[in-house]
């Protein structure tokens, strides 16, 4: 889960904000952003867990598990409420 201590957030947030701005800076084509974001996330995982230089099964499992939990939390917090709103606006299918 992304709910880390405030002191950790204070340390990481400026760096994350800088990376986010870098991803958007100079890229006015929205279709380029997913590739840039994918690259950034991949590099962050590879570098943090040293997967290229020292691959181990446990590191791979940690990387995959982290990505899955990020996906589920994004779905729970952003996608599901968005879909509920659209179903209410446009009529439910079910």
PyMOL commands that set and color helices and strands:
alter all, ss='L'
color gray80, all
select helices_A, chain A and resi 6-24+30-49+57-90
alter helices_A, ss='H'
color red, helices_A
deselect
rebuild
show_as cartoon
